Amino acid sequence: MANDINSVVLVGRLTRDADLNYTNSGTPVSKFSLAVNRKKRSGDSWIDEVSFFDIVLWGKLGESLQQYLLKGKQVCVQGELKQDRWEKDGHARSKVGITATGVQLLGGNISGSSGSQNSSSSFGGFAPSGSSGGNAFTKGQENQGSMEFDDDIPF
C-alpha cells in the first residue's frame, strides 16, 4: 500500500461568522467558509479569482476559537480534504470540504480598534516563527534564531 498524503494549507478570509454546534455526545463542531483569492491573467491584465472552501473544525479548538472566527477575519487553516457522498433524487452527489487540524489567526482586529494584541495568534499546533508575529509557522519546532553565514553565499 502506498503512503498517501492528504494535506492542505489555505490562507483566506472568513465569509461569515463561524457556526458552533454540538453533537449528541457533546462534541463541539465549528463550521465556517473561507474565501481564498488568487491572481489570474486575463489578456493583458490580472484579475482576482476567488475560491470558496467549507471548513469543519472539531473539538475544543473550534469551541475556543469561536469568538475570533468572525466574518472578514484572515486565517491560516491546515487540514485534510474530505469528500462527502450522498444520493439525492436518484442522482449521486459529492462535495469536497476541509477538516481543519490547525488554525492560525492572522492580522489585527477587524474592527480597527487598537489594542495590545499580536498581529497573529496561534492555535491547534501552529506557532509563529520568531517573536515578530510573522505569518510563517512551524509545528513542534522552536525558533532557531537568525542564521549567520561565513561568506556571502548561503549554500
C-alpha positions in Angstrom: 0.0 0.0 0.0 1.3 3.4 -0.9 1.9 6.2 1.6 -0.7 8.7 0.5 -0.7 12.3 1.6 -3.8 14.4 2.2 -2.8 17.8 3.4 -3.9 21.3 2.6 -2.9 24.8 3.9 -5.0 27.8 3.0 -4.8 31.5 3.9 -8.0 33.4 3.3 -10.8 35.4 4.9 -14.0 34.1 6.6 -17.1 34.7 4.5 -19.4 34.6 7.6 -19.1 34.1 11.4 -18.3 30.6 12.4 -21.3 28.5 13.4 -20.7 26.4 16.6 -22.9 23.4 17.3 -22.6 20.3 19.5 -23.1 16.6 18.5 -25.5 14.5 20.6 -22.5 13.3 22.6 -21.5 16.9 23.4 -18.5 17.2 21.0 -18.1 20.8 19.7 -18.1 21.3 15.9 -17.4 24.7 14.3 -18.2 25.3 10.7 -17.2 28.3 8.5 -16.4 29.2 5.0 -13.1 30.6 3.7 -12.6 32.8 0.6 -9.2 32.5 -1.0 -8.1 34.9 -3.8 -5.6 34.2 -6.5 -4.4 36.3 -9.4 -5.3 35.1 -12.9 -4.1 36.5 -16.2 -6.9 37.8 -18.4 -5.5 39.2 -21.7 -3.0 41.9 -20.8 -4.2 42.4 -17.2 -4.5 40.4 -14.0 -7.8 39.7 -12.2 -8.7 38.2 -8.9 -10.3 34.8 -8.9 -12.0 33.7 -5.7 -12.4 30.2 -4.5 -14.7 29.3 -1.5 -14.0 26.4 0.9 -16.2 24.9 3.6 -14.2 24.2 6.8 -15.1 22.0 9.7 -13.2 22.3 13.0 -13.9 19.7 15.6 -13.4 19.6 19.4 -12.2 22.2 21.9 -10.2 24.0 19.3 -13.4 25.0 17.5 -15.1 26.0 20.7 -12.2 28.1 22.0 -11.8 29.9 18.6 -15.5 30.7 18.2 -15.2 34.3 19.4 -12.4 35.0 17.0 -13.7 33.4 13.8 -15.7 36.4 12.5 -16.6 37.4 9.0 -13.7 39.2 7.3 -11.0 37.8 9.7 -7.9 36.4 7.9 -6.9 33.0 9.0 -4.5 30.2 8.0 -6.1 26.8 8.1 -4.2 23.5 7.9 -6.2 20.3 7.4 -7.3 17.4 5.2 -9.6 17.2 2.2 -12.7 15.1 2.9 -15.2 14.0 0.2 -18.8 13.6 1.3 -21.0 11.4 -0.9 -24.8 11.1 -0.9 -27.7 10.4 -3.2 -30.5 12.8 -3.9 -33.4 12.2 -6.2 -31.7 9.1 -7.6 -28.5 11.0 -8.5 -25.1 10.5 -6.9 -23.8 13.7 -5.4 -20.5 14.6 -3.8 -18.8 17.6 -2.2 -15.2 18.2 -1.1 -14.7 20.0 2.2 -11.8 20.6 4.6 -11.5 19.1 8.1 -9.2 21.5 9.9 -6.4 20.2 12.1 -5.0 23.7 13.0 -5.9 27.3 12.7 -3.8 30.4 12.9 -5.4 33.8 13.3 -3.7 36.4 11.1 -3.8 40.2 11.0 -5.1 42.5 13.7 -8.6 43.3 14.9 -11.1 43.5 12.1 -13.0 46.2 14.0 -10.0 48.5 13.6 -9.7 49.2 17.3 -6.2 49.5 18.6 -5.2 47.1 21.4 -2.3 45.1 22.7 -3.0 42.0 20.5 -0.2 40.5 18.5 -0.6 40.5 14.7 -1.1 36.8 14.8 -2.3 34.3 17.3 -1.6 30.5 17.3 -3.9 27.6 17.9 -4.0 23.9 17.0 -0.3 23.2 16.9 0.8 26.2 14.9 3.3 28.6 16.4 4.6 31.9 14.9 8.2 31.5 13.6 10.1 34.1 15.6 8.9 36.7 18.0 7.9 39.2 15.4 4.4 37.7 14.9 5.1 36.8 11.3 2.9 34.7 9.1 5.3 31.7 8.9 4.6 28.8 11.2 6.2 25.6 12.4 4.8 22.6 14.1 6.6 21.4 17.2 9.8 23.3 16.5 11.4 26.0 18.5 12.8 29.2 16.9 16.3 28.5 15.6 17.2 32.2 15.7 18.8 34.1 12.9 21.2 32.2 10.6 24.6 33.7 10.1 27.0 32.7 7.3 30.7 33.0 7.0 30.6 34.1 3.4 28.2 36.0 1.1 26.6 32.9 -0.4 24.5 30.9 2.0 25.0 27.5 0.3 
